[in-house]
Amino acid sequence: MTLARRAQTTTMLVLAVVALSAASAVSAVAATDARVPSALAPGVDARTRAAHDLVASVPAEFRSTCTIPGPRGPTAGSNVTQAVLDTITVELACRPGNGVDVVIYTQHDSVDNADLDIDALIDTKALDRESGDSGDCPSSSTYSLGKSHRQVGRVYCFLASAGNENSLPAGTPVITWTYEPLAIVAQAWGSSLDPEPLHNFYANDAGPLSTPNRSGIPPLPTAAALRGAGNALSAIIPKPSRTGCQIRDSLAEGVLGSLYPYRLWITADVEECTPDRGSQESEYVQFSDTQSMNRYFDDYGVSSDPGGDERVTVGGIHCSGLDNYRIGRKKAGRVACDFADFDPDAQASATEYANILWTSIPTHVVASGFAPATEVRDLIQWWLEDSGPILK
């Protein structure tokens, strides 16, 4: 990997369910570097193509955590104008971990427009507090790439002010930088008030890569490829749970719904299954790898907010919350069971529904089942006995 490691031209920024059996076997769709030349699936639009190109410049260690956010509009308190937003070709929102919660890569149609974007993002009042200590935040600099000492961008470290557009706690360290060869503005932050993890991330691991690397990135699919992968996925769904299943052969937003931001990593999608018992409606989605599978599950598992819409107990009826499960002694995935006020079509509902969501590590599948809250015991029993994917 060739990271755009930084040699600063001024100040260097140092910058339970226990033993539950509902799993399956390896049937992961192989990812290749080949680009599909024709007949791409519906929904593979210009933004998706741009994201597919850009993700090759994200470090491989966390690239499959990246999703494609929808187009942004102006937000209250932001200096970024609609004119600047209109120059964005694509964004990627990634989860590096290790003390860095989020890094967003925003690609513009020109370096000049990327410069306008970063100028609007920087809190100049915060930068006025610069201490001059290279380990502190706020600070600002330009930086060069590797041994060539060619200046490739600007970098700023500042503390988020109250009421910022990302709703970060006041005082949160934020690092924002440009990478001129790709007209990118990047911004990263973490939940800690300590800037050191951000400094280390920026200096060593953040990229963008100086040489794009497509290893592990699935090719943009054709409709036929999605159908073929969907058929293979259907074959490992237990027969009692396969009734009514529909294979999706499109990456269009209207087809994928909440899956749409994750579309770079989806290899198969089987929806609207109506099992013989237990679940009113089920879905099976296969991802290209464990990391992208986990990103989706983490985003849609049990809410971390006990006062939010997702709950583990309703009217004395209990669902198991979040847990790991095993097959034999080997971890097979994670499972989340909770209640919410929406139905299997994600529509607000006066009836409480139980939702069970689980991962299958051997197959990179995230699957789900829904039932009215009063039928949660039958839903869990179905998950234990008939949900799959099948372990062959």
N, C-alpha and C positions, 0 to 999 in steps of 0.2 A: 504494500500500500504506500502510495506517495501522498502524504498529507501536506497541505500548505502550511508547513510549520513556520513560525514567525521569528524573524530577527528584527527587532525594532530599530527604526532609524532615529528615534528620539528615546524617550523613557520606555524601557521594556516592561510590559504588564506581566507580572508574575501571576500574570493572570492564571356433617361428618357423618361427615358420614364416613365411618371407618370400614375398610375392606369391602366397599361396595363394588358391584360388578356391572359396569356399563361401559365397555371400552371396545377397542378394535385393533386392527392390524395395520401394518404399514401399507398404505396405498397412495403415498404422496406423489403428486404430479411433478415430474422432474423439471427443474428450471434450467434453461439454457441461455446462452448469450445471443442466440439467433434472433433476428428481428423478422416478424411476419410481414411479408411484402405486400399482401393484398387481402381483400375481403375481411378486414378487421371487424370485430363484433360491433353491433350497434352500441353507441355510448362512448366509443373510443374517439373523443373529440380532440380539438386542438389543445385544450387544457390538460387532458389526460396524457397526450403525447408529450407535451412539454414536461410534465411531472415525471414521465418515464425516462426522459433524457436527463433531467436534473438529478434524479435520485442516484444516478451513477456517480455523481460527484459528492455524495454524502458518504462518510466513512462506513465501511461494511459492518462494523461492530454494532451499530444501532440503526442502520438504514431501514430495516424492515419494521421498525416502530413508526415510520413516517406515514402520515395520512395527508390527504389533499383537502384543505379547508375550502369552503365555498368562497366566491368573490367577496371582498370586503367593501363596506360602505363607510363613509365618514362617521367617526364616533365622537361623542361629547368629550370635550377637553383635549382632543387631539388636534395637532397642527397639520396633519396629513390631509391634503385636499383631494377632492374627487379627481381632479386633473392628474395628480400623481398616482392615485389608485388605478386609474385607467391605463397606466403604462405597465402594470404588473402582468406578466405572462403566466406565472403560476407561483403558488406557495407550497411549501412542505412544512408540516408541524411534526416534530420528532421528539422522542422521549429517551434521551441518552442514559439517564440514571446516574449513579455515583455522585449524588448531590446536585445534579442538574436536572430540573424538572422538565423543562421545555427548551427546545431550540427551534426557531422558525427561520427558514430560508426563503427569502422573497426575491424572485428574479424579475428584473425589469427589461424593457425593450432596448435600453441604452444605459451606458455608465452615467450620463448626465442625469437621467431620471432616477437612477439609484442614489446619486448624490443628493438630489432634492428630497428623496424619501428619508435618508438618514439625517439630513439637516432638520427635518420636521420632527423626527423621533427623539432627538437629543434634548434633554432638559438642560438648557444652557445655565439656568440658575444653579442647578446642582453642580455643574462643572465649575462654577465660580468658587466652589468650596474645595477645589483640588489642593491637596496638602503638599504635593511634591514627593511624597514617599512612594516608591515604585510598587510597593505591596498594597497600597491603599486603593480605595475606590471612593470618590470619583478620581478619574484621571483620563487623559486623552493622548493620542499619539497617531503616527502613521506606522505602517509595518511593511517589511520586505519579505520575499519568499525565499526560503532555503539559503543556499550558498550564493545565489545569483545576486542578492542584494537589490533586486528589482522591486521598487515600491509597487504594491498591488492593492493598497487600500488604506482606510482609516479605521481606528478603533477607539471606542469610548467605554469607560466604566463609570456608572453613576448609580445613585440610590433613588429608587422609585419614590415619587412624591405622592401625597394623599390624592385620591381620586384619579389615579392614572388609568389609561384606557385598557390595561390588562387586568385591572382590579387586584393588583398586587398589594400586599401590606406595605405601608409607608416604610421606607428604609431598606426594602429588598434590593440587594445588589443586582444590577442588570448590565450585561455586556452587549454592545451593539457594534458591528463592524461591516465594512464593505469588502467585497472581493471583486475587483474591477474586471478581471478576465471574463467573468460570467455575468457581470452587471447584477450582482447579488448584494442584498442587504440581509445580514443575519442578526438575530437577537436571541440571547439566552438568559435564563434566570433559574434560580432554585429557591426552595422554601426556607433555606437557612439564611440568617443574616450575616453569615461568614462568607466573604467574597473568595476565599481561597479555592474551593472546589470549582468555581467559575473561572478563575484565573488559570488553573491547571487545565481545565477543559479547553478553553480558548487556545492556550499555548501549544497543546499537544494533540488534542483529539477532535477538534471541532470541524476541521476542513473549512471550505470545500476542498476536495482532493485536487491536486494540481494536474493529475492524469486520471480521467474518469475510468471507473472499473465496473463492469456490468456483471461481475460474478454474483450468482445467486438471485438475480433479478428475473422474474418470469417474463417471457416475451409477451408483447401485447397480443391478446388472443383473438382468434376468429370465432364466429358463432359456432362453427363446426367443432372447434377445439373445446369450447365450453360445453357443448352437447356431449362430446365424447367423454370428457372428464366427469360430467354430471351422470352419465350412464354408469361409469365406474364407481362413483360415489353411491349411487342408488343400490348397486349390487351389495354393498356392505351395510345397508340399512336392513334390520331384521324384517322379515316378510310381514309380520303382524303390524309393523309400523310404516310399511311402504305404500299403503293404500292412498290413492289420490295424489301422490307426489308429482310435482311439476319441476322439470329441469329448466333453469334459466340460461338463455344463450345470449344475454345482453348485459352490458355494463352501464346502461342508461340509468340516470337518477330515479326515474319513475319506476324502474324495475327493482333496483337494489334498495331503495329507501335508506335506512340507517346504515347500510353497508357501503353506501356510495363513496364516502371519504377513504375507504380502505381498499378501493378497487385495484390498485397496483398489485396487491398480494392475493387476490381471490382467484383460485383456480377452478372451483366448481361450486354451484349453488343449487340446492334442491329444496324447494319450498312447498308450503301448503299441504304437507302430508297429514292425513287424518287417520291416526292409529285406531285399531279395533277397540282399544280401551285406554283409559288413563288420561291421555292428552287430547285436547280438542283440536289442536293444530300444532304441527312441529316443523322444524326447519334444520337443515344440515348445510353448513358452509365449510368448504375446504380452503385452507390458506397454503401459501407456498412453504412456510416454515413455522417453527414453534414460536419465534419472536413475534411475527405478525399475528398469529393466532392469539397469543397472550395479550397483545395490544388491544384487540377487539374485546376480549373477555374482560380485561381490566376496565375498559370504558363502560361496559354494560353489565358488569356483575352487581353484587349487592351494593347499595349506596353506602358511602361512609358517613352520611348524615342521618343519624337516627331519627331526626325530626322531619326528614324528607318524605317524598311520596312512596319510596320503596321501604317496606317494613317486613319484619320476620314473624310478627304475631298480629293476628286480626281476630277480634271477637273470641279470644281463647284458643284459636286454632294456630298451631305453631308450624313454621317452616324452618329448615335447618340452617339458613344463612349461608355463610361461605365456608368451604372446607376443601381439603384434598381427598382424593379417593385412590385406592390401589387395586391392582389385580395381582393376587398373590402378595409378594413383598415389594413389588415394583410400583412406583407412583405412575398412575395412568392418566391423571389429569386433575382438574379442579371443578368443583360444582358449586353453584349458587342457587338458592331457592328463597324467594321472597314474594311479597304481595304488593300489588300496585293497582291504581285506579285507571287502568287502560286494558283494552282487549287484545287478542292476538294480532289485530291489524294496526296496533299502536294508536287506537282511537280512545279518547276519554270515555270512560264507562262508569255508570252508576253501580255496576256490579263489581265487587272485588275479584281480581283474578290472581291466581298463583302462577308464578313463572319459574321454571327451572332451566338453568343455563349451565352447560358443562363443556369442558374441553376434552379432546382425546389426543394425547401427545403422540401416540404412534401414527396417527393419520393426519394430524394438523387440522382436525375438524373442531369447529364450535357448533354445538347443536342446542336446540331449545324446545321446550314443550309448555303449553298453556292449558289451564283448566280453571273453572270457577273455584274460588277460595274454599268453598265447602267440600270440594272434591280433591283437596290437596293430597290426602293419603293415597288415593288411587293414582294420582299423578306420580308420586314418589315410587309407588310400587311398580308402575309402568317403567319408570326410569331404571329401577333395579333389574327388571327382568327382560324388557323388550325394546329398549330404546336404541341400543347400539352406539356407535358402529360395531359391526361384528368383528371379533378377533379371530382371524383365520389361522 
